[in-house]
Amino acid sequence: MERGGRESGSADFATLLEKAVGHRRGLLHEAGASDACRVFSGAADGVDGVFIDRYGAGATLIVYEGRAPQWFDAQEIGPVVLGVLKAWGVQGVYHKPFARDRSKMGGELPPVVTDPRPLCGEGVEEALAIREHDYRLEVRLYDGLSTGIFLDQRENRKWVQEGVKARVQRGAAPKVLNTFAYTCAFSVAAARAGALTTSVDVSARYLEWGKRNFALNGIHAEGVAHRFARMDTFEFLEYAARKGLRYDLVILDPPSFSAGSKKKGIRPWSSVSDYPDLIRAARKVLEPKGSVFASTNTTELCRPGRLQQLVVKALGNEPRWLTLPDAPVDFSRDRDRFAAVGFTV
Ligand SMILES: C[S@@+](CC[C@H](N)C(=O)[O-])C[C@H]1O[C@@H](n2cnc3c(N)ncnc32)[C@H](O)[C@@H]1O
């Protein structure tokens, strides 16, 4: 975004943002719509390295250092974002600067990402409950760089719900295993539709957050219907296979990389090299005719057809593919950054 060599600024950004919001207007008016979505998506909406997400009364302005253009000044753009998103009920905008090389930050976060005071506008509650489909989820806009939900999976969570509902109507509550569960959004979606769930993550903090998400929806999370395992996913899958635990749906949505920790029994993980093993390990815990949902945002695996090829190679045969929903409208312009497949073995 540059005009005749002159640096662009807030007025031009306002125009781009209005356009991006217009493209997503349906989300605001849809019956029972979610009140959390992406409203500006980097290069796809005209400015590389800049992303804006709306979470009910709050919004985050995510700026990737080195990718965002030189003219982009968060202090100047914050009020522009607030001005445009006021019509969507946004009252405060929080700044999330992402360093070019986070590994050099030594685990230190920029103070602004834990500051309850927004970049502009009024502050929002520490724990905000947003609405998605027929459930609510807790998000935190000043608890670090992440907020507690991956918005791009919204329609996939609905797909999980619909699959569960169909099974429940046929008379059985399906068992859903959600690995790399984070704050258990997929589990909550499944549980709301009547599934029995198991959520696995190495982070106790995220699983506690997951339990709060269950509570937010009036689902009792301490009983036998919904289990939480603080464990390495591979370790859990091996344990489940040994114990004869079987699932109707296994959800695989791992990060691209994870350093692991010998001390905590967490294996290092790389999607490019380890995904085939994960698929094979998941297959061992499926009920007959059980399904797998496998997702990634690792660049190498997002090339068209690449994730399917990987699955076929891992299984040694072609599974029965399931039709997944298209990317939600707020991510439709950058669908090449995500890949997901569903299959029955
Ligand atoms: C990309 S997020 C997963 C997003 C989640 N599926 C969702 O839809 O909200 C990555 C999660 O994987 C967890 N994680 C990383 N390595 C893990 C491992 N080896 N086993 C289990 N969980 C792991 C992290 O703690 C984090 O919560």
The ligand as a Gaussian input file, in Angstrom:
#p B3LYP/6-31G(d) Opt

LIG

0 1
 C       -1.935000     -24.758000      18.030000
 S       -2.443000     -24.966000      19.703000
 C       -3.725000     -26.071000      19.449000
 C       -5.008000     -25.373000      19.091000
 C       -6.252000     -26.130000      19.462000
 N       -6.306000     -27.370000      18.747000
 C       -7.496000     -25.311000      19.239000
 O       -8.236000     -25.542000      18.282000
 O       -7.772000     -24.401000      20.036000
 C       -1.145000     -25.885000      20.380000
 C       -1.418000     -26.590000      21.729000
 O       -0.623000     -27.775000      21.728000
 C       -0.127000     -27.987000      23.017000
 N        1.030000     -28.894000      22.869000
 C        2.251000     -28.637000      22.335000
 N        2.995000     -29.769000      22.295000
 C        2.210000     -30.764000      22.786000
 C        2.388000     -32.163000      22.963000
 N        3.521000     -32.746000      22.630000
 N        1.373000     -32.883000      23.465000
 C        0.209000     -32.288000      23.833000
 N       -0.027000     -30.963000      23.683000
 C        0.961000     -30.216000      23.158000
 C        0.193000     -26.610000      23.549000
 O        0.239000     -26.591000      24.956000
 C       -0.985000     -25.807000      22.965000
 O       -2.058000     -25.765000      23.872000

